[in-house]
Amino acid sequence: MLGPGSFLPAEGGKPIIEPSELTPIPWLRGDAAILVMTPRMLKLAESMFEVRPKKCGVPACLKRAVTSAEGREIPILLGYFGAPAAAMLLEILIASGVRGILFLGEAGSISRSARIGDVVLPEWAIREEGTSYHYLPPEELPRPDPDLLETFERSLRSLGVRPIRGGVWTTDAPFRETERKVEEYASRGALAVEMECSALMAVASFRKVSLAAGLAITDELFEGTWRPGFRKEGVKRARRALIEAAVRTLI
């Protein structure tokens, strides 16, 4: 019998609603996509590549923009915050034929190794959200695709950015990031906290597609107080570099 707060573990049975049976997104003509998690980053992508937003009519997706280079189109989509909605959008992208995804987000640093304006490339994630447990066993660490991560890092370095690799902490509760958790997860090697990575990595692993992530550090929590830096020039440069590197990687 299941106790309070528990649920049945992930298993391989057929779900009632299978994403592959839904109508795919008709304008997704390629096998790669960029998923951004803030309107600020989407607007920046639009200005960098001179494309216009368009409503895409998909749950958890607000707009899309496409950049074209050497005959290849790369969709850039904006999803909602949080693991459940982001994972739902990823499922729909995969069902529409996308096989390579770069996720661009923002995060708060929980380690002095990552400061405001830095770029973090997650190599694994602590799972403090509920979505990933429907895709991977509880003991498994979600990880990105190593080849895509390597290529993405090379693209960032070609732009003069030195990204920091390490773990991240994914949470459903940004207002419950306590001092104890910050200290504990930092001691395990986590560099930053955000709300989507572990779930997206779990979905990608389950569906056998390639996904990697890049995070701009926008604020710091490691001193026991919140230090925001969302408007700092270093953060703006990090966002721009992530978008430019993502496009370079996927074309």
C-alpha positions as CSV (number, residue, x, y, z in Angstrom):
1,M,0.0,0.0,0.0
2,L,1.3,3.4,-0.9
3,G,1.9,5.8,1.9
4,P,1.3,9.6,2.0
5,G,3.5,11.5,-0.5
6,S,4.4,8.4,-2.5
7,F,3.3,7.2,-6.0
8,L,3.9,4.3,-8.3
9,P,7.4,4.3,-9.8
10,A,8.2,4.8,-13.5
11,E,7.4,1.7,-15.6
12,G,7.3,0.7,-19.2
13,G,3.5,0.3,-19.7
14,K,1.7,2.1,-22.5
15,P,0.2,5.5,-21.4
16,I,-3.4,6.4,-22.1
17,I,-2.1,9.4,-24.1
18,E,0.9,8.7,-26.2
19,P,2.6,11.8,-27.6
20,S,3.5,10.1,-30.9
21,E,-0.2,9.6,-31.6
22,L,-0.9,13.3,-31.4
23,T,-0.9,15.6,-34.4
24,P,2.8,16.8,-34.8
25,I,3.7,20.5,-35.0
26,P,3.3,21.1,-38.7
27,W,6.0,23.8,-39.1
28,L,8.7,21.8,-37.4
29,R,10.5,20.7,-40.6
30,G,13.9,19.9,-39.0
31,D,15.3,17.5,-36.5
32,A,16.8,20.1,-34.1
33,A,15.4,22.8,-31.9
34,I,16.4,25.4,-29.3
35,L,14.2,25.7,-26.2
36,V,14.5,28.9,-24.1
37,M,12.8,29.4,-20.8
38,T,12.6,33.2,-20.5
39,P,10.8,35.8,-22.8
40,R,13.9,37.9,-22.4
41,M,16.0,35.3,-24.2
42,L,13.5,34.7,-26.9
43,K,13.3,38.5,-27.6
44,L,17.1,38.6,-27.8
45,A,17.1,35.7,-30.2
46,E,14.6,37.4,-32.4
47,S,16.7,40.6,-32.5
48,M,20.0,38.7,-33.1
49,F,18.6,36.8,-36.1
50,E,16.0,39.2,-37.4
51,V,13.1,36.9,-37.1
52,R,9.6,37.5,-35.9
53,P,7.6,35.6,-33.2
54,K,4.7,33.5,-34.1
55,K,2.1,31.8,-31.9
56,C,2.6,28.1,-32.3
57,G,-0.7,26.8,-30.7
58,V,1.0,24.1,-28.6
59,P,0.4,23.7,-24.9
60,A,3.4,25.1,-22.9
61,C,4.7,26.9,-25.9
62,L,4.1,30.6,-26.3
63,K,6.0,31.6,-29.4
64,R,8.5,30.4,-31.9
65,A,11.2,32.0,-34.0
66,V,13.3,30.4,-36.8
67,T,16.8,31.2,-38.0
68,S,18.0,29.9,-41.3
69,A,21.6,29.3,-42.2
70,E,23.0,27.2,-45.0
71,G,19.5,26.1,-45.9
72,R,18.7,24.7,-42.4
73,E,16.0,26.0,-40.2
74,I,16.4,26.0,-36.4
75,P,13.2,26.6,-34.4
76,I,13.6,28.6,-31.2
77,L,10.7,28.0,-28.8
78,L,9.7,29.6,-25.5
79,G,8.2,27.4,-22.9
80,Y,6.7,28.0,-19.4
81,F,8.7,27.8,-16.2
82,G,8.8,24.6,-14.3
83,A,9.5,20.9,-15.0
84,P,6.0,19.6,-15.8
85,A,5.2,22.1,-18.5
86,A,8.7,22.1,-20.0
87,A,8.7,18.3,-20.2
88,M,5.3,18.3,-21.9
89,L,6.6,20.7,-24.5
90,L,9.7,18.5,-25.0
91,E,7.5,15.5,-25.5
92,I,5.6,17.3,-28.2
93,L,8.8,18.4,-29.9
94,I,10.1,14.8,-29.9
95,A,6.8,13.5,-31.2
96,S,7.1,16.0,-34.0
97,G,10.5,14.6,-35.1
98,V,13.0,16.7,-33.1
99,R,16.0,14.6,-32.2
100,G,18.5,17.2,-30.9
101,I,17.6,19.9,-28.4
102,L,19.6,22.6,-26.7
103,F,17.9,24.0,-23.6
104,L,18.9,27.6,-22.7
105,G,17.9,28.8,-19.2
106,E,18.9,30.9,-16.3
107,A,19.9,29.8,-12.8
108,G,21.0,31.0,-9.4
109,S,24.5,30.1,-8.2
110,I,24.8,28.0,-5.0
111,S,28.6,27.8,-5.3
112,R,31.4,30.4,-5.3
113,S,32.7,28.6,-8.4
114,A,29.9,30.1,-10.5
115,R,29.3,33.8,-10.3
116,I,26.8,36.2,-11.9
117,G,27.4,36.4,-15.6
118,D,29.0,32.9,-15.8
119,V,27.7,30.1,-18.1
120,V,27.1,26.7,-16.5
121,L,26.8,23.5,-18.5
122,P,25.0,20.9,-16.4
123,E,26.6,17.4,-16.4
124,W,24.0,15.9,-14.0
125,A,21.1,17.1,-11.9
126,I,19.7,16.6,-8.4
127,R,16.1,15.7,-8.8
128,E,13.9,17.8,-6.5
129,E,11.0,17.9,-8.8
130,G,8.3,15.3,-9.5
131,T,8.3,14.9,-13.3
132,S,11.6,13.0,-13.8
133,Y,10.4,10.1,-11.6
134,H,7.9,9.2,-14.2
135,Y,10.7,8.6,-16.7
136,L,13.7,7.3,-14.7
137,P,14.2,5.2,-11.6
138,P,14.8,7.3,-8.4
139,E,18.4,6.2,-8.1
140,E,19.4,7.4,-11.6
141,L,21.1,10.8,-12.2
142,P,19.7,12.5,-15.2
143,R,22.5,13.5,-17.6
144,P,22.8,15.3,-20.9
145,D,24.0,13.8,-24.2
146,P,27.8,13.9,-23.9
147,D,28.5,14.5,-27.6
148,L,26.0,17.4,-27.9
149,L,27.3,18.9,-24.7
150,E,30.9,18.7,-26.0
151,T,30.0,20.4,-29.3
152,F,28.0,23.1,-27.5
153,E,31.0,23.8,-25.2
154,R,33.3,24.1,-28.2
155,S,30.9,26.6,-29.8
156,L,30.8,28.7,-26.6
157,R,34.6,28.6,-26.4
158,S,34.9,29.8,-30.0
159,L,33.0,32.9,-28.8
160,G,35.4,33.5,-26.0
161,V,33.2,32.1,-23.3
162,R,34.7,29.7,-20.7
163,P,31.7,27.7,-19.4
164,I,31.8,25.8,-16.1
165,R,30.7,22.2,-16.0
166,G,29.1,20.6,-13.0
167,G,25.9,19.5,-11.4
168,V,22.7,21.5,-11.0
169,W,19.8,21.3,-8.5
170,T,16.4,21.3,-10.1
171,T,13.5,22.3,-7.8
172,D,9.8,22.8,-8.0
173,A,9.8,25.3,-5.1
174,P,12.0,28.4,-5.7
175,F,10.8,29.9,-2.4
176,R,12.0,26.8,-0.4
177,E,15.6,27.1,-1.4
178,T,16.9,27.0,2.2
179,E,20.4,27.7,3.5
180,R,20.8,24.0,4.5
181,K,19.8,22.8,1.0
182,V,22.1,25.3,-0.6
183,E,25.1,24.2,1.5
184,E,24.3,20.4,1.2
185,Y,23.8,20.4,-2.6
186,A,26.8,22.6,-3.1
187,S,28.9,20.1,-1.1
188,R,27.8,17.4,-3.5
189,G,29.1,19.4,-6.5
190,A,26.0,21.2,-7.7
191,L,26.8,24.7,-9.0
192,A,23.4,26.2,-9.5
193,V,19.7,25.9,-8.9
194,E,16.9,26.0,-11.5
195,M,13.6,24.5,-12.4
196,E,13.7,22.3,-15.5
197,C,17.0,20.5,-16.2
198,S,16.6,17.2,-14.4
199,A,13.1,16.7,-15.9
200,L,14.2,17.5,-19.5
201,M,17.3,15.3,-19.2
202,A,15.1,12.4,-17.9
203,V,12.6,12.8,-20.8
204,A,15.4,12.9,-23.4
205,S,17.0,9.8,-21.9
206,F,13.7,7.9,-21.9
207,R,12.9,8.9,-25.4
208,K,16.5,8.3,-26.6
209,V,17.1,11.8,-28.1
210,S,20.0,14.1,-27.6
211,L,19.7,17.0,-25.2
212,A,22.1,19.4,-23.5
213,A,21.6,22.6,-21.5
214,G,23.4,25.9,-20.9
215,L,22.5,28.2,-18.1
216,A,23.3,31.9,-17.5
217,I,24.0,32.7,-13.9
218,T,21.7,35.6,-13.0
219,D,21.8,35.6,-9.2
220,E,23.7,34.2,-6.2
221,L,22.5,32.4,-3.1
222,F,25.6,30.9,-1.6
223,E,26.2,33.6,1.0
224,G,22.9,32.9,2.7
225,T,21.2,36.0,1.1
226,W,19.8,36.5,-2.3
227,R,22.0,38.6,-4.6
228,P,20.2,39.3,-7.9
229,G,22.0,40.4,-11.0
230,F,19.5,39.9,-13.8
231,R,20.3,43.3,-15.5
232,K,24.1,43.2,-15.2
233,E,26.1,43.4,-18.4
234,G,27.8,40.1,-17.8
235,V,24.4,38.4,-17.7
236,K,23.4,40.0,-20.9
237,R,26.6,38.8,-22.6
238,A,26.0,35.3,-21.2
239,R,22.5,35.2,-22.7
240,R,23.8,36.4,-26.1
241,A,26.6,33.9,-26.1
242,L,24.3,31.0,-25.3
243,I,22.0,31.8,-28.1
244,E,24.8,32.3,-30.6
245,A,26.5,29.1,-29.6
246,A,23.3,27.1,-29.7
247,V,22.6,28.2,-33.3
248,R,26.2,27.4,-34.3
249,T,26.0,24.0,-32.7
250,L,22.8,22.9,-34.4
251,I,23.5,24.2,-37.9
